[in-house]
Amino acid sequence: MKYEDLVKMSVKELKDRLKDLNTQAQAAAGKDLDALLEEATTITGILDDVKTVSYTHLRAHETRSNL
């Protein structure tokens, strides 16, 4: 999948896609495996960014309420 399509997916959809990629990777080899691993890496990066943004957003509200 393209990055543009992946970033439009929900966290649950991304996690489900990772599970699908894992299943496919077990039977893949060569270029197919490389493509699956590249997509999995992209999804992992997106999920990491979502967590970072969510935590930062939470901390901003916490700081504001303590002022």
Buried (B, 14 or more C-beta within 10 A) or exposed (E): EEEEEBEEBEEEEBEEBBEEBEEBBEEBEEEEBEBBEEBBEBBEEBBEEBEEEEEEEEEEEEEEEEE
